[in-house]
Amino acid sequence: MIELLFVTCLVGAPEQCRHRSLLFSDDTGLMTCLIHGQTQLAGWIESHPTEHLREWRCRMGGSEGLSI
């Protein structure tokens, strides 16, 4: 499983950030996550207008922690 990790912060309070995660199916590779992750993140941000994306990355699912 591939995991898309990202950090969002409130537009009105940029110091208030949250680590978030989306999972891709087992047949998705890291390169696919990097390409399609951008589309997924754009949709997520569009539906959450009070937040902005600070950073993101893809990794193999099941890794410990949410560090980016």
Secondary structure, 3 states (H helix, E strand, C coil): CEEEEEEEEECCCCCCEEEEEEEECCCCCHHHHHHHHHHHHHHHHHCCCCEEEEEEEEEECCCCCCCC
